[in-house]
Amino acid sequence: MSTETAHRNGVDTPTLFATLDAVRQMPEAAHFQFRAHNEWIDGTHSLTRIHDFFGVGEERAHEREFVFDADHPAVLVGRDHGPTPVEFLLHALAACLTAGIANIASARKVTLTEVRSTVRGDIDLNGILGLQDVRNGYQQVTVTFTIKGDAPEPVLREIVEQSRRRSAVYDVLTQGVPVDLRVQVA
């Protein structure tokens, strides 16, 4: 198998299919736990490190540690050291859907030439500020994709739709997930 057929859209398709087969044979291998370790810096600024995780039955680590600053802009009493936490959520949704599109297109032997998205989140800060009884989080999130490739429009649209159906981040946002908040006072 040539590298051109083994890698489509930057996806190693033989490994993708081997992973699917392995998980079919050993479903417990699909159980992962991802972690983010956050530390307050000052004001609304905090730093998150992502390195370790559990997957395929054992503790693992990324090849390198990822570090992300989060803050609020000056207009929201921050110093703009990084995106706001709710902006990271938009990024997570865009990145998850885009990764799914690349994998699904590759599995379907569709070569992509462009995938772009804009994710918009509408929020009313009156809830966060405790000034009105409105939702604290986004009231509406809108994702707009531009996608081009060597397949007809209906196929490209179905690839995006399948990515939406399989997206972990989309699922968390639209279906909710229990969050267990624990506090340790030192």
C-alpha positions as CSV (number, residue, x, y, z in Angstrom):
1,M,0.0,0.0,0.0
2,S,1.5,3.3,-1.0
3,T,1.8,6.3,1.4
4,E,-0.7,8.2,-0.8
5,T,-3.4,5.5,-0.2
6,A,-2.4,4.9,3.4
7,H,-2.7,8.6,4.3
8,R,-5.6,10.6,3.1
9,N,-6.2,14.1,4.5
10,G,-3.3,13.5,6.8
11,V,-5.1,10.5,8.4
12,D,-3.3,7.2,8.7
13,T,-6.3,5.2,7.4
14,P,-4.8,1.7,8.0
15,T,-4.2,2.6,11.7
16,L,-7.7,4.1,11.9
17,F,-9.3,0.9,10.7
18,A,-7.0,-1.2,12.9
19,T,-8.1,0.8,15.9
20,L,-11.7,0.2,15.0
21,D,-11.1,-3.5,14.7
22,A,-9.2,-3.7,18.0
23,V,-11.9,-1.9,19.9
24,R,-14.6,-4.2,18.4
25,Q,-12.6,-7.2,19.7
26,M,-11.8,-5.6,23.1
27,P,-14.4,-2.9,23.9
28,E,-12.8,-2.0,27.3
29,A,-9.9,-0.6,25.3
30,A,-12.2,2.3,24.4
31,H,-12.4,3.5,28.0
32,F,-10.3,6.7,28.4
33,Q,-10.0,9.4,31.0
34,F,-8.6,12.7,29.9
35,R,-7.3,15.3,32.5
36,A,-6.6,19.0,32.6
37,H,-4.6,20.4,35.6
38,N,-5.4,24.1,36.3
39,E,-3.8,26.6,38.6
40,W,-4.8,30.1,39.4
41,I,-2.2,32.8,38.5
42,D,-3.8,36.2,39.4
43,G,-7.1,37.9,38.9
44,T,-9.0,36.0,36.2
45,H,-5.8,34.5,34.8
46,S,-5.2,30.8,35.2
47,L,-2.9,28.2,33.5
48,T,-4.0,24.7,32.4
49,R,-1.5,21.9,31.8
50,I,-2.5,18.8,29.8
51,H,-0.2,15.9,29.8
52,D,-1.3,12.7,31.4
53,F,-4.3,10.5,30.6
54,F,-5.6,6.9,31.0
55,G,-6.3,4.9,27.8
56,V,-6.2,1.4,26.4
57,G,-5.9,0.0,29.9
58,E,-3.0,2.0,31.3
59,E,-1.7,5.4,32.3
60,R,-0.3,7.3,29.4
61,A,1.2,10.7,28.5
62,H,1.1,12.9,25.5
63,E,4.5,13.3,23.7
64,R,4.7,16.8,25.2
65,E,2.9,18.8,27.8
66,F,0.3,21.3,26.5
67,V,0.0,24.6,28.3
68,F,-2.9,27.0,27.9
69,D,-3.5,30.4,29.5
70,A,-7.1,31.5,30.1
71,D,-8.2,34.9,31.2
72,H,-10.8,37.6,30.6
73,P,-10.4,40.7,28.4
74,A,-9.9,44.0,30.1
75,V,-13.6,44.9,29.5
76,L,-14.4,41.9,31.8
77,V,-11.9,42.7,34.5
78,G,-9.1,40.6,33.2
79,R,-5.8,41.2,31.6
80,D,-6.3,39.3,28.3
81,H,-3.5,36.7,28.9
82,G,-5.6,34.1,27.0
83,P,-9.0,33.3,25.6
84,T,-11.9,33.1,28.0
85,P,-13.0,29.6,29.2
86,V,-16.2,29.9,27.1
87,E,-14.0,30.6,24.0
88,F,-12.1,27.4,24.7
89,L,-15.4,25.6,24.6
90,L,-16.0,27.0,21.1
91,H,-12.5,25.9,20.1
92,A,-13.2,22.4,21.5
93,L,-16.4,22.1,19.4
94,A,-14.7,23.3,16.2
95,A,-11.7,21.1,16.7
96,C,-13.7,17.9,17.5
97,L,-16.0,18.3,14.5
98,T,-13.1,19.1,12.2
99,A,-11.1,16.0,13.4
100,G,-14.2,13.9,12.8
101,I,-14.7,15.3,9.3
102,A,-11.0,14.4,8.4
103,N,-11.3,10.9,9.8
104,I,-14.7,10.2,8.2
105,A,-13.7,11.6,4.8
106,S,-10.6,9.5,4.8
107,A,-12.5,6.4,5.7
108,R,-14.8,7.1,2.8
109,K,-11.9,7.7,0.5
110,V,-12.8,11.4,0.0
111,T,-9.9,13.8,-0.4
112,L,-10.6,17.1,1.3
113,T,-9.2,20.4,-0.1
114,E,-10.7,22.8,2.5
115,V,-12.4,22.6,5.8
116,R,-13.1,25.8,7.7
117,S,-15.6,26.7,10.4
118,T,-16.7,29.6,12.4
119,V,-18.3,28.9,15.8
120,R,-20.3,31.6,17.5
121,G,-21.6,31.5,21.0
122,D,-24.3,34.0,22.2
123,I,-24.1,34.7,26.0
124,D,-25.8,37.1,28.3
125,L,-23.4,38.0,31.1
126,N,-26.3,39.1,33.4
127,G,-26.5,35.5,34.6
128,I,-22.8,35.2,35.4
129,L,-22.9,38.6,37.1
130,G,-25.9,37.6,39.1
131,L,-27.9,40.6,37.8
132,Q,-30.8,38.7,36.1
133,D,-32.2,35.2,36.2
134,V,-30.9,34.1,32.9
135,R,-28.7,31.2,31.9
136,N,-25.1,31.6,32.9
137,G,-23.8,29.8,29.8
138,Y,-24.3,30.1,26.1
139,Q,-27.9,30.6,25.0
140,Q,-27.1,29.6,21.5
141,V,-24.1,28.1,19.6
142,T,-23.9,28.3,15.8
143,V,-21.4,26.4,13.8
144,T,-20.9,27.2,10.1
145,F,-18.7,25.0,7.9
146,T,-17.2,25.5,4.5
147,I,-16.1,22.2,3.1
148,K,-14.5,21.3,-0.3
149,G,-13.3,18.0,-1.6
150,D,-13.5,15.5,-4.5
151,A,-17.0,14.3,-3.6
152,P,-20.4,15.6,-4.6
153,E,-22.2,18.1,-2.3
154,P,-24.5,15.5,-0.7
155,V,-21.6,13.3,0.3
156,L,-19.7,16.3,1.8
157,R,-22.8,17.3,3.8
158,E,-23.2,13.7,5.1
159,I,-19.6,13.6,6.2
160,V,-20.2,16.8,8.3
161,E,-23.5,15.3,9.6
162,Q,-21.8,12.0,10.6
163,S,-19.1,14.0,12.4
164,R,-21.8,15.9,14.3
165,R,-23.4,12.6,15.3
166,R,-20.1,11.1,16.5
167,S,-18.6,14.2,18.1
168,A,-17.9,13.9,21.8
169,V,-17.8,17.6,22.4
170,Y,-21.1,18.1,20.5
171,D,-22.6,15.4,22.6
172,V,-21.4,17.0,25.9
173,L,-22.8,20.4,24.9
174,T,-26.2,19.1,23.6
175,Q,-26.9,16.2,26.0
176,G,-25.1,17.5,29.1
177,V,-22.9,15.4,31.4
178,P,-22.9,15.0,35.2
179,V,-20.2,17.0,36.8
180,D,-19.0,16.0,40.2
181,L,-17.5,19.0,41.9
182,R,-15.2,18.2,44.9
183,V,-13.4,20.6,47.2
184,Q,-10.2,20.0,49.2
185,V,-9.3,22.8,51.6
186,A,-5.6,22.8,52.5
